[in-house]
């Protein structure tokens, strides 16, 4: 792959910028499915932002064109004002001080912020189609009572003037993170809430994740001339700001004024993020398919860390190729990996990650956050309601990519998720995956459920319908639901259509209950084997029998409610019903040993009763 550092010619940069300007990504506003008509709302933002890097305050002008593609008449709209969470006595503050196991990055830090350190977004004026409209700020939500209802199919324009202050870096967004990055600007603007078939989604911001409306962004940023900016969108005026020449600005005719104006456009995204620092190094790595990967990291990183950032660049291209091959093609012309934030978090066309990491950690966080481009960004699930769909699926595919790209040779790269799942089960800390992200009793239950049990949903699905069918399911899921807001039922129905197997029972049991899987070998008498279901959750069963003559035979016992079976070379036996607690079958030879699920892909909480050895 060809590596390009930023000493390319201005002509080349202008040509790239021209190409980026022409890049458009579209998706149908209304798509008919086999059973219903799908619709989703649409937003187009135009924002002009003036940032004061000394006070960390900024002024904004926002024009938002909102299209109501729903069949409903809307009498209100709602905006998220996420920065308002970073104030003493906010819900995020109080929740962190009361939860059993607070996030160490938050703890009680919000309660101790001074007025100059808090975050806020204050809406000064708001107009609907040119006329002032009534609005009220309630915590992190702006409630707007419309002058005129928005009719189905109608587009209206909201004009807003606001001012804001960037909070001290605590969670995701902020100024001056622990590695000295000046500005990590995520969820920084008044953001229209999503309205879908379930209604409005207006949860207060407690530090979890997000749900946004698809649309186009046109953002103009005025900031101190010494700052380097990166993030979502294509730069429209690289020659004016020296974008791509951060290490050679002295050779350019940069204006002598205090601020530069950066202009970005981002087509068909549901968020817009940026970061800025006067000490960013900016490298570009161009992939063979023409996608530019941008890397922004601090000059003051030690040589050890900087070398890891250089090493990361071709490996990020490998990751991009892996995800595009196994899920679906990345549809934009660039992606940025940016030092900032408080750990790792995915955003539109970019990620913010902390940069002082050993190689394995730097690669791992990049693999995970880049994978989120597919699971949550392009397949834009509601992270607040279904965090397992983005965190779990991302964990699944990034573990597989890491195993292959770093040649780790792990037979099951998801084994860690099984250990984590068993931990919360054994400690009686598990909660259903259908729990809203903000309302888990503990952060541990949220994390272990969303990341580990969500991962096992796909890994265990390989056990139920076959690995090849799961691979086909992910590709079809991307084809059918990218640039949309898929729900748990959508991934289930996709797997059903691919495999021909009914999976409603699986979605229900695994995500809406805390029923556990526990199968055991009850007895072996002569050539007859009797199995028993001890746990509440039913499953199909794979059994391998070793005979006294040394040969082996594999059996597959479908679950009756599947109404089908996975492709397998094993001998398929009569199906097992949910109601019957035991199941018996006979073999043709004398038995030496019996093992349930040699693959270990079934999340059986008690492995000790899965093996029987004759004496």
N, C-alpha and C positions, 0 to 999 in steps of 0.2 A: 504494500500500500504506500501511496505517495504522501510524504509528510511535508507540509508547507508551513514555515514560520512566517512571521508577519513582515518580512522584508520584501514582499511582492510589490509589483509596480502599482501605482495609483490607477493605471488603466485597467488592470486586472480587477482591482477592488471595485471600481465603478461598474465594470461589467457584471461582477457578482451581485452588486447592489441592484443593478437593473433587473437581473434575473429574479432576484428576491421580490422586487416590487411586483413582478408579473405573476408570481406564484399565487395561485388561488386554490382553495380547497373548499369544495361544496358538498353539501349533503341534502337530500330532499327534506323539505319542511314537514311533509306528511307522507308517511310510507304505509301502504296497506300490507298487513300480514294476513296469514291464512284465516285468522279468526276475528280480527278486529282492525280498526284504523289507528295507527300510531301517530301521535303528534307530540311536538315539543316546542317550547317557547323560543324566542329569538331576541338577542340583544346586539346592538352595535354601539360601542363606546367611542367617543372622541374626548380626550382629556388633555388639558394643558396644565402642567405642574411646575411650580416654582419652589425649589428647595433651598433652604438656608442651612448650610452644613455646620454653622456655628451654634445655632439654637436648636437644630434638629426639628424645625418647624417648616411646614410647607403649605402653600396655598394652591387650591385646585379649582379648575373650571371643568365641568363635566357635561357633555351632551350625550344623552342616552336615548336611542331609538328602540322602543320596545314593541315587539310584534306579538300579539295574542293569537297564537295558533290553536288555542284550545276551543272547545265548543261552548265555553262558559263566558258569561259576562262578568268582568272584574270590577268591583267597586273600590278595592284597595290594592295597593302594592306595598312591598316591603323591601328594605335594603338591609344588608349586613354592614355594621360599623365595627369591625373586629378589634380595632385598636382600643376601643372603649373598655375592653376586658382588662387592660393593664392599668387598673386604678384600684386603690385600696377599697375594700368592701364590695368589689364586683363579684359576680357569681363565680368567676374563675378563681379569684382570690379565696373566697370563702370555701369553695369546694376543695381546693388544694389544702387548706388548713384543717379540713375535717375528714378527708378520706383517710382510710387506715394506712395506706402505703403511698404517700404523695410522690409525684415525680420530683426527683432531686433537683432538677433544673428550675423547678417552680417553688416548692416548699411554701414558705411564708414570705417570699421575696416581694411579691406584689404589694403586700400590706405595708411594706417599708419604703415604697417609692415616694419621693418628694414631688411637689408639683412640677418641677422642671424635668423629672424623670418619667412621669407617667405617659401613657399613650392616650390619644383621643382623636376623634374625628367629629368636628362640629359642622353641621349643615347650616349655612347662613341663609341661603335662599333656595327655593325649589319651585319650578314652574312646570305646569303641564300644558303643552301646546301654547306657550307664551303667557299663560295666566298663573298667578301665584296659587299654590295649592297647600292645603293644611297638612302639616306633618309634625310628628312628635318623636323624640328620641327616648327610647325605653331600653336602657342598658346597651347591648350591642345590636339592637334592632331599631331601624327607623320605620315608623308606621305612617303611611301616607293615605289619607282619605281623598279620593279623586274628586275633581270638580265634575267630570263627566265619566261615566263607566266606560271601560274599554270593551268594545264589542268583539265577538269572535271574528278573526281575520283582520282586525284593525291594528294599525301601527300608530303609536303616539310618541311624542318627543318630550323628554324631561330634561330641563336645563337646571343645573345645580352649581352653586358656588359654595365651597367648603374650605375650611382650614383644619390642619391636623398637626399632631406632634408625634414623632417617632418615639416609642418607649425604649427604655433601657432594655437591652437584649435579655429576655427571660425565656420565651418559648417561641421558636420559629422566627418571628419578626423581631426587629429591633436595631439599636445602634450599639456599636462597640462590643461585639461578641467577645468571647473569652480568648479568641485568637487575634483580636484587634481589627477585625473587619468593620469598617465604618458604618455601612448601611446594608441591612438585609431586609429588603422591602417586599414582604409577602402579605397578602390580604390587607393591603394598605389603603385602598380606595373604597368609597361607598359602592357596594356590590349588590346588584339586584338579586333578590332571593329567587329560588326556583319554585315554579308552580307547575304541577304535573297532574296526572290522573288521581293522585292521592290528595291534592290540594297544595296549599302553601307549605314550604319547608323553612321554618323560622326558629330553629333552636338557638338559645343563647350560646355564645362562644365560651366554652369551658376548657379549651386547649386541645380538643380532638381535631377532626378533620372536616371536610367540606363537601359542598354540593353546589354546582354552578350552572348557569345558563349558557348555552353555546352562542357564539357570536364573533364579530370582528372588532379588533381594537386598533385605534389610531391614537398613539400616545406621544405627546411632546413634553420633554423634560428639560428644564433649565437648571443647571447645577454648576458649581465651582469648576473652573476650567482644568484644575489639576486632578479631577476625579475621572476614573475609568469606569464605564458602565457596561453591564452585561445582563442578559436575561431573556425574557420572552420576546419574540418578534424579530423582524428583519430591520436592520438599521437602514434608514432612507437617505441619510446624508453623511456617509463615512468620511468624505473629503473635508467636511466642515469641522468635524470633531476629532479627526485623527483616529477613528475607530479602525483597529487593525494595525495601528502604528504606535501603540502605546510606548514601545521601547525606542522609538525614533521620532518623537514629537518635535525634537529640536530641529529636525530637517524639514518640517512642514511650516507653513505660514499660518500658525494658529493665532486667532485674534487675541489682542492683549487685554480685552475686557475681563471682568471677574468671573463671568459665567459663559458656558457654552450651551447650545441648544441641541439636544439629541432627539431625533424623530424615529419612532418605531411604528411598524404595522405588523399585526399578527392576525392571520386569517383563520376563522373558524376554530377558536379555542374557547375554553370556559373559565379562563383566569389570565391574569397578567402579573408577572413578577419581575423585579429587577434588583440588582445589588450594585453598590458603588464603593470604590475605595481609591485613594490617591496612589496606592502602592501595588496595584494589581499588575502582575505579568499577564499578558494575553497571548496564548498560543492558539494556532488553528491547525487542525489535522484534517485534510481532505480525503474522504473515502473514495474508493474506486468508482462508486456509483454517483459521485458528485456531492454527497452530503458533507457539509462542513461541521466538524466538531470543534467547539470553542472551549478553551480551558482558561479560567481566570483564577489566579492564586497569588498570594502575597510575596513580594520580593524578599521580605525579611524571614521567610522560612529558611531553616537550615539547609545545607547542601543535601543532607539525608532525605528530608521531606521533598525538596524540589526534584530530586532524582526520581522519587516515586511518582510525582506528578508527570514527569516526562515519560516514565515507563507506562503510566496509565493510558496514554493517548492511543497507541495502536490497539491496546486491549479493549478500550471502549468501542472502537470500531468493530472488533470481533463480537462484542456483546450486541451491538446494534444489528449486525448481520444474523446473529443467532436468534434474536427475538423476531426479527423480520421474517426469517425462514420458518420458525416454528409457530408463530401466531399470525402475523400479517405484516405487510410492508409498511415501514415508517413513512408517513405521507408528507413530511415537511422537508425543507432543504437545509436545516441546521438543528443542532442541539448543543446546549452549553452545560458544562460542569463547572460550578462556581464555588469557591471557598466562601463560606458564610453560614449564617444560621446557628443552630445549636446541636447538630448531629447530622441528620440526613432527612430531606423532605423533597418530595416530587412536586414539580410545577409545570406549567405549560411550556414545552420546548426547552426545559432546563431543570436542573436540580441545584439546591444549595446543600453543601456538605462541609463539615469541619475538615480542615486540611492537615493537621498535625497527626498523621496516622502512619503506622507501619504498613508495609505493602499489602499484606493480606486484608487488613482492615480497610484501606483505601479502595482496593479493588472490590471488596465485598459490598461496601456501602454504595459504590457507583453501580454495581450490578443490580442491586436491589432497587435503587431509585430510578435507574434507567428503565428497568422492567415495569415500573409504575406507569411509564408512558403508555403502555398498552392496558394494563389493569388499573384503571381508574381515570387516566386521562383520556385515552381514545375510547375505551369501554367505560364510560363515565357513570359508574354506579354511585349511589348515594352513600358516601363513606360514613355518614352519621348513623344511618339505619343498618347498613350491611358492611361493616368494616372488614369482615372476613372475606368478602369477595375481592377486595383490592389487596389487602395485606396478605391474605392466605394464598391467593393465586400468584401474586408477585413473588412471595417466598418460594412457591413451588417452581416457577419457571427460572428464577434467578439461581436457585440451588442447582438446577439441572445445567444451566449455562456455565456456572462456576466449575462444576464437576468436569465438564467437557473442556472448557478453555484452559483451565489450570491443570488439566490432566491429573485430577485427584484420584481417579480410579475407584470411587466409592460405589459399592453395589447398590446401595439405597441412599442417595444424597439427602433424602428427607427424614432419615432416622432420628435426627435431633428433635424434629417436631413431634414424633411419637413419644419420645422421652418427656418432653415438656407437657404434652397432653396427659400422660399418665401421672405426672407430678400433681397437676391441679385436681385430677380425679381422686388420687389417693389422699389429698389434703382437704377434700370436701370444699374446694374453692371454685369449682366449675359453675358457670352460668350459661344459659342458652345463647347460641350465636344470634338469635333474633332480638337480644337485648340491645336497646339503643346505646350507642357508643358512650354517651355521657352518663349513663345510668348503671354501669357496672358497679358492683359493690367495692371492688378493688381494681387497681391498675393492673395487678398481676392477672386477674381473671380476664380482663380486656385483652391484654397482650397475648397471653397464652391461647385464648380462644381465637382471636382475630388472626394472628400469625400462624400458630401451630395447628389448631383444629381446622382453620380455614384451608391451610395447606393440605392437611390430610383429606379434606373433602375431595380434592382432585386425585391425590395419590391413591386413596382407597377406591375411588371410582375406577381406577385401572384394574383393581382386583375384581370389581363387579362387572364391568362391561368390556375389559380388555385394554391394554396399553395403546394399541393402534386406534381403537375407537375414541379414546380420550384425546389423542393427538389430532384426530379428525374433528373432534368436537371443538377444540380450541380454535382451529382455523375457521370452522363454520361460524362459531360464536363471533369471531372478529369480523368476518364478512357480513354477517347479518346485523350486528349491533354496534360497530364502531361509529363514532360521532353521534351516538344516542345515549340513553340512560337505561341500560339493562337492569333487570331485577333478578332475584334468585330463581324465579320461575323460568326466566329466559335461558339461563345456563342449563337448568334441568331439562327443559323442552328441547334444547339443542342436542343434548346428549341422548335423549330419547329418539329423536329423529335420526341421528347417526347410527345408533345401536339397535333400534327396534325393541328396546327393553324399557319397561315402565319403571319410573324412578321417583314417583311421588312419595312413596314410603321413605326413600332414602333422604330426600330433601327435608321431609318432616322430622324424621328421627334424629338426623345428624345436626340440624340447624335450629330446630324449634323445641327440642327437649334436651335433657341431660341423661337420657337413657344410655347405658353403656353396653358394650359388646363383650360377652363372655361365653365362649363355647368350650366344652370339655369332652373328653373321651370317657364315657361312663363305664363301659365294660368291653372286653374282648373275650368272647367265648368260642373256642374252636376257630371256625372261619367267619364268625359273625361279629360285626362291630356295631356298637350302639353309641351314638353321640347324644349330647344333651345341650340345650340352650339354657344357660343360667342367667345371663344378662337380659335386660328388657328389649334391647334392639336386635331385630332379626337380620340375618345376612345369608347370602349364598355361601356355601362351604367348599373349599378345596381340601382334599385329603390325599396324602401319599402313604401308601402301604408298602413296607419292605417285607418280603417273604423269607422264609427260612432257607430257601435255596439261593438267596442273595439278589434276586430280581426285585424290581420296584414297579408299582402300578399307581397311576394317579387317577383320582376320581373328582368329578365336579357335581355338586348337589345344588341345583338352582333353587332360589326362593320362589315359591309359587306366585307371589304377588308381583314378581318381575315380568311374568308372562313371556319369558324368553330366557336365553342363556348367552353367555359371552362366547366368542370364538375360542376354542381350546382343543388341544390334542388329547386332553384327559377324557376318560370314559364318563359320559354323562348319565347320571342316575335319575330316578324319579324325583320330582321336586319336593321340597320340604315346606309345609305350611307354617304360618306364624303360630297358630293355635296349639300345635302339637309340640310339647317340650322335648320329646326325644325322637330319634330317627335311627333306624337299624338297616343295615345292608350286609350282604354276604359276599365273600371273596372266593376265588377258585383254588387258592393254595393256603397252606399253613402260614400263619402270621408271625413275624418276628417283632415288628414295631409299626406303630401308626403315628402319623403327625398331621395335625390340622394346620393348614396355611403355612407351608414351608417358605413362602415368599415374604412373610411377615408384613404384608401390606394391609392386612386387616387389623384394625386398632383394638385388638382383644386385650382387655385390661389384665388378664391373668394368663400368662403364657405357660405356667407350670402344669396346667391340666390339658395342654394341647399335645402332649407327647405321651405315648404308651409304649413300654418296652416289656416284652414277655420275659418271664424269669427262666 
